[in-house]
Amino acid sequence: MTKKIVLVTTVSMFKHSYAFWEDKDTDSKGVLDFIGDDDIEEMSQEWIGEQIVNYRDIDMKEYLQIFDKENDYLKDWPSEKKISYILDPEVIEQKKYQKNNIAKKIKEEE
């Protein structure tokens, strides 16, 4: 059976919370200038989810071009290693099945 590559593009979102000390007489909006600064750390973060932006069929040549463009620091990797990042839904389903069976056995033993 011939297989094809389906490229799925998503956006992952996080909610971040930051807490700042500020003088009572100061306009609170001033701290907004710090948001997005690499020098500050959030107080907390929560993953909101992942949304599918688009999907399309591509061939191997296009896959390797996209891989190199989006991972330019990995351009020197051999093609075989780049190809190893193509997911196989059958393998994913097998892993889920195995994980669920292990969880059931542990629950039964409790």
C-alpha positions as CSV (number, residue, x, y, z in Angstrom):
1,M,0.0,0.0,0.0
2,T,1.4,3.4,-1.0
3,K,1.3,6.0,1.8
4,K,1.0,9.7,1.6
5,I,2.1,12.5,3.9
6,V,-0.5,14.8,5.5
7,L,1.0,18.0,6.9
8,V,-1.1,19.3,9.8
9,T,-0.4,22.8,11.1
10,T,-1.6,23.8,14.6
11,V,-1.4,26.7,17.1
12,S,-0.9,25.9,20.7
13,M,-2.1,28.4,23.3
14,F,-1.1,29.1,26.9
15,K,-2.6,31.4,29.4
16,H,0.1,33.1,31.5
17,S,-0.3,35.1,34.7
18,Y,2.2,37.7,35.9
19,A,2.3,39.5,39.3
20,F,4.0,42.8,39.8
21,W,4.8,45.0,42.8
22,E,3.8,48.5,42.1
23,D,3.3,51.7,44.1
24,K,-0.3,52.5,45.0
25,D,-0.2,55.9,43.3
26,T,1.2,54.5,40.0
27,D,-0.9,53.8,37.0
28,S,-1.2,49.9,36.8
29,K,-1.0,50.0,33.0
30,G,2.7,50.7,33.2
31,V,3.5,47.1,34.0
32,L,2.0,46.0,30.6
33,D,5.2,47.2,28.9
34,F,7.1,44.3,30.6
35,I,4.9,41.6,29.0
36,G,6.7,39.7,26.3
37,D,10.0,40.6,27.8
38,D,12.3,37.6,27.9
39,D,13.7,38.8,31.3
40,I,10.5,38.2,33.3
41,E,8.9,34.9,34.5
42,E,5.3,34.2,34.7
43,M,3.7,33.4,38.0
44,S,1.7,30.5,36.4
45,Q,0.7,29.1,33.0
46,E,-2.1,26.9,31.9
47,W,-2.3,25.2,28.5
48,I,-5.5,26.3,26.8
49,G,-5.4,23.8,23.9
50,E,-4.3,23.2,20.4
51,Q,-6.2,24.4,17.3
52,I,-5.8,23.0,13.8
53,V,-5.0,25.8,11.4
54,N,-4.9,23.7,8.2
55,Y,-3.9,20.4,6.7
56,R,-2.8,19.3,3.2
57,D,-1.2,16.4,1.4
58,I,2.4,16.8,0.5
59,D,5.1,14.7,-1.1
60,M,8.5,13.7,0.3
61,K,10.4,16.4,-1.5
62,E,8.1,19.1,0.0
63,Y,8.2,17.5,3.4
64,L,12.0,17.7,3.4
65,Q,12.0,21.3,2.2
66,I,9.5,22.3,4.9
67,F,11.5,20.4,7.6
68,D,14.7,22.2,6.6
69,K,12.9,25.6,6.5
70,E,11.2,25.2,9.9
71,N,14.2,23.5,11.5
72,D,17.1,25.3,9.9
73,Y,19.4,24.2,12.7
74,L,18.8,20.6,11.7
75,K,19.5,21.0,8.0
76,D,22.6,18.8,8.2
77,W,20.6,15.8,9.5
78,P,20.4,12.9,7.1
79,S,17.1,12.5,5.3
80,E,16.4,9.2,7.2
81,K,16.4,11.0,10.5
82,K,14.1,13.8,9.3
83,I,11.7,11.2,7.9
84,S,11.6,9.5,11.3
85,Y,9.6,12.5,12.5
86,I,6.6,11.5,10.3
87,L,4.0,10.1,12.6
88,D,2.2,6.8,12.0
89,P,-1.4,6.7,13.2
90,E,-1.3,2.9,13.5
91,V,1.7,3.1,15.9
92,I,0.0,5.8,17.9
93,E,-3.2,3.8,18.3
94,Q,-1.2,0.7,19.4
95,K,0.6,2.8,22.0
96,K,-2.7,4.2,23.3
97,Y,-4.1,0.7,23.4
98,Q,-1.1,-0.6,25.4
99,K,-1.2,2.4,27.7
100,N,-4.9,1.8,28.4
101,N,-4.4,-1.9,29.1
102,I,-1.6,-1.1,31.6
103,A,-3.8,1.5,33.3
104,K,-6.7,-1.1,33.6
105,K,-4.4,-3.7,35.1
106,I,-3.0,-1.3,37.7
107,K,-6.6,-0.3,38.6
108,E,-7.6,-3.9,38.9
109,E,-4.7,-4.6,41.2
110,E,-5.6,-1.7,43.6
